[in-house]
Amino acid sequence: MSKTIVYVAHPDVATSSSQQFLLSSGKHITEATYVDLQSEFDQNGLFNVESEQARLLEYDRIIFQFHLYWYQAPAIMKLWLDTVIEDRQTNDRFARQLAHKELGLAVVAGVKESQYQAGGREKRTLSEVLSPYESLANYFNMTYLPIFSVHQFAYMSEPEKMELMYQYACYLEEGTHLSYLTYQRYLLEKLETIEAEQLNLSAENEILFDLWKQTLEDQADEVSELFTLTDRW
């Protein structure tokens, strides 16, 4: 399994309900490593280039996680990038070691997802707004992942947050949440570690829980068969 590191860029992570939710979800479900950039900078007054580069290179999947501020990441993200990421002319060895790693973005936005599209209020897709990160990945021959975006977290219902929790975990561990089959299989793997008894369910709900798991397994098998048939065509 790929090792994932998440760099969180936020002025005060402790006061952000969405960031706290993502942090709690990632730490509870995955083995991803988290780095609070603002906290580290406040403690040390700077970013140590050598140690930051060494830590970065230990991981296969690198995720930048931030709230969208005026169509870009908070300033601490740019400061870290300017300090730590060196180009080929400055540090060719470091640049070559970044090649073939994965770079992804986990972005929290306060507006509806529909606003970021042609004809929407913002007139641009989120991928277009954040395209400099794709250029960064291309420069270092990294694999750029689809953006994981969270929209209007404050208005989400509890079931929606539960779905978000597992989609986010899937993104951290699999590098995608958009493939239905990948997500279905991932969810089943996680559910295999949970027994109905652990959830303190009533006898009736235990039966419903087991039926739900079986339904997911059946759906995943059906989708897998469809993919197999499509490949044959």
N, C-alpha and C positions, 0 to 999 in steps of 0.2 A: 504494500500500500504506500502511496506517495505521502511524504511528510509535508504538512501544510503549516505555514506561518501567516498570521493575520496581523497586519499593521493597522491599528485603529487611530484615526486622526480626528480628534474632537477636543474642543477647548476644556470640557469638563465631563468626562465619561460618566462619573458618578451621578450626575443630575439628569442624564438622558435616559428616559424610559425605553426608547427603542434600542439604544446601544447596550443597556443593561440586559434587555431581553435577548439580544443576539449573543452577547458574551456568555450569559447563563446557558443558553441553548448549546452553543458550540462547546463549552467546557463540559457540559453534562453528557452530551451525546458523542462527541468526537475527541480525538487526541490532538487537535490543532493547538499550536502555541500562539499566544496573544501578546502583542507588544502595544502598550499605550504610549504613543509617541509624545504627547504633551506632558504626561507624567514623568517620562524618562528625561525629557529636556529640562523640566522644572527642577528635577533632582540634581542633574549634573551640569546644567548651564550650557551644554553643548552635546553634539553627537560625535562619539569617537569613531572616526572613519574605519580604522583597522578592525576594531571589535564588531562594529556594525556589519561590515562586509563579511567577516568570518561567520557571523550568525546567519546572515542572509543565505550564504552559499551552502549551509547545512540542509536547506529545505528544497523540495522539488516543486512545490506549488506555493506561490506568493500571492497573497490577497491584500489589496488596499481597501480598507473599510472606512467610510466616512459619510457624513451628511453633506448634501449638496448645498454649497453656499455661493450664491450668485454664479451658478452654472459651473462651479469647480470645487475642488477639495479645499478644506481649511488650509491656512497658511503653513501650519506645522508640517503638512504632507510635502509641500513644495520645498520647505527648508531641509527636510530629511533627504529628499531626492537630490537637491543641489549639493548637499554635503557628502552623501554616501555613494551615489551612483556616479562612477567615473567612466569617461568614454574610452574608446580604443587607444587613442593617442596618449592619454594619461596613464592608463592601466590596462594594457592589452590582456594580461593574464586574467584579471577579474572579469573583463568583458567576455572573454572566451568561456569562462566557467558559468556565466549566466545563460549561455546558449542551451536551448531545448528545455529549459525550465518553463513552468507555466505561470502566467500572470493574469490575475482576475480582479474584478472590482465588486465590492458589496456596497451598494449605494442606497442611502435613505433619502427620500424626497418627500416634501410636504404636500405635493399636489397629486392629483389623480394620474394614473399611468397614461390615460388617454390624452393628457395635455402634451405629452412628448411624442408627437407624431406630425406628419404633414397634415395641415388643416387644424391641428390642435393649437392651444393658446401659445405654446412655446415655438411652434413652427419647425422644430427640429426633433429628431429622435434622440434618446439618451445616448445611443452609440455615437451619434454625430457630435453631440456636446462634449463627450469625453474621449473623442478620437485621439487626442495627444497621447493617451496611455497606450493605445494600439500602436501608434508610431514608435513609442518607447520600446514596446515588446518587439516590434519588427526590427528596430535598430540592433538589438542584442540577439536576434534570431530566437526569441522566446515564442512559446505558443500562447496566443491571446485568447482567453476564455470569454464566453458570453457573459454579459454583465448580469449580476444578481441584484435586482432592484426591489426596494420596499417602498410602497407608496401609502401615505396617510396612515401610518401605524396607529396613531391615536384613535382612529375611528374603526379599527379592526375589532371584530367580535372574538370571543374566546376560541370558537372552532377555527376561525381564520388564523389566529395566532398559533394554534396547534399545528395547522398545516404549514405555516411559515417556518416553524421551528424545524420540522423535518426536511423541508425543501432546502433550508439554509444549511443544515447538517450535510445533506446530500451534496450540495455545491462544494462544501469544504473538503469532503472526502472523495468525491467522484469527479469534481471539476465541471459538473453540469447539473442542472435541475430541470432542463427543458425536454430531455428525452423521457417520454412516458414510461418506456420499458425499464430504463435505468433507475428511475425514481421508484417505480413499483417494486423492483427487485431489492433496492436499497431499503425501502420501508419494511419489506418482509424480513430481511436479515435482522433489522433492529427489533422487530416484533418477536422474532424467534427467541430473543433473550428475555422476553417478558412473559411471565405466566399470569394467567387470569387471577390466580390467588394473590399475587403481589399487589394487585390494584384494589383489593378490598371490595370487590364487586358482589352484588347479590347473586344468588344462584341463577336467577333469570338473566341478569346481565352478563354473567360468565358465559352462558350459552350463546348470547348475542355476540360477545367478544370473539369467541371461537369461530362462530359462523362468519363474522366479518373477516377474520384472518383467512379463512378458507376461501371466501369470495375473492379476496385480493390475490391469492395464489392461483385460483382458476382464471382470473382476468389476465394475470401475468403470463400464464401458459398459453392462453388464446392469442395474446398479442405476439408472443414469441413465435407461435405457429404462423401467424400472418406475415411476420418478417421473413420467416423461412420460405414461405410460398412466394413472396415478392422477389426474394433473391433468385429463386428458380426461374421466374419470368424474365 
